[in-house]
Amino acid sequence: MKTHNSFDERYVFEGKTKTWSLVFILIGVISVILGFVLNAERTFSNLLLMGYYFTCVCTAGAVFCAIQYVAQAGWSASMIRVPQAFVKVLPVAAVILLAVIGAGIFTTHTVDGVTQPYLYAQWATKGMTDPKSPLYDALITGKSGYLNLPFFFIRLVAFLGLYSLLGWLLVKYSVNEDEIGGMINYKKSFNIGCVLLLVFGITDPVFSFDTIMSLEARWYSTMFGWYNLAALWVSGLAAITLVLVYLKEKGYFSWLNENHMHNMGLYMFAFSVFWTYVWFFQFLLYYYANMPEETIYFYKRWEPEFKPWFWLNIVINFALPFLLLMARDYKRILKRVKWVAIIILVGHWLDYYMMIMPETVGAKGRGFNFYEVGIAIGFFGLFTFLMLSALSRFKSLVPKNHPFLQESLHHQL
């Protein structure tokens, strides 16, 4: 950017970043192919993990935009293009997640003489709701009004479709605002932001119930939805922060200063603590009640195969962000904020790993090899390629007619 108030800067997606993102995608594709050849069960589990993570991060971009409009926040106006780029990728992430879930349910294998799907076997296995079947399960039958394939997919498509549509409208109105000016598109963004937050607040816990909690259909937790919401939000904040730092290091967003980074660091700090609050009280309530039908969730994760990752999860996602961002000055150091963002993103990959693997593959799923690493690298490359491609299509990195733009350009704390 030539001058502080030049509004013509565009992001150009080229060079090593583009090349490496394509290389990472290739690594991911090879890992998936080899995974299906060697261990389809574990491959499906990792695809679900990364598909869900991918979708959650993109959804967090839409929620971030909505919050800024509804709160009429000024400080974030000049950086809103980054979460808007996340929103543009959300429909692709949603399709990938739905494809993984569909393939995991309709592709079967045999375990101990029982033919069952690779994903959601606890409730999607044929015969579980048939009283004449040897697989009949009264508990699952009692939940079959909710956990049945048509309703399950209708919910997923509806939730992801609404997030994508409402997020797309936010981006559309922002782009229109650049073209014609005035307040009409900002007012539309405010209204759509209100609708998005209402829809998201009601449906996101249900989305996590369906996608993750129903893997263990005999167990339930009323806190699980809020636990996943906290993970979605803090990992999305970390991803937005990391992209902003990367772009700033590349010479873009020169108007962003330590005050903007302070805000993002404060967000990551605060919601890492909130995630820990929900994690701890879900654990504490089960420990205190000592009810077998509820404590089974933690019992599986307390087995020797997963116990080290159980404790590492809380260290990475709480202790490190808390200590590294506690002081005010820590949040104003660009490199520190960048590394904390990376730690949080890795930490919540482990968090999702601990939600999924103990149920889908059990004790044999402990540890990390090319399934986990290769597929994670592939999704990272795919997200980077799609998100930066979307960012490059904006005519300007600055929403030049945003009513609070000048407040953002001169943001001070």
Secondary structure, 3 states (H helix, E strand, C coil): CCCCCCCCCCCCCCCHHHHHHHHHHHHHHHHHHHHHHHCHHHHHHHHHHHHHHHHHHHHHHHHHHHHHHHCCCCCCHHHCHHHHHHHHHHHHHHHHHHHHHHHHHHCEEEECCEEEECCCHHHHCCCCCCCCCCCCCHHHHHCCCCCCHHHHHHHHHHHHHHHHHHHHHHHHHHHHHHHHCCCHHHHHHHHHHHHHHHHHHHHHHHHHHHHCHHHHCCCCCCCHHHHHHHHHHHHHHHHHHHHHHHHHHCCCCCCCCHHHHHHHHHHHHHHHHHHHHHHHHHHHHHHHHCCHHHHHHHHHHCCCCCHHHHHHHHHHHHHHHHHHHCCCHHHHCHHHHHHHHHHHHHHHHHHHHHHHHHHHCHHHHCCCCHHHHHHHHHHHHHHHHHHHHHHHCCCCCCCCCCCCHHHHHCCCC
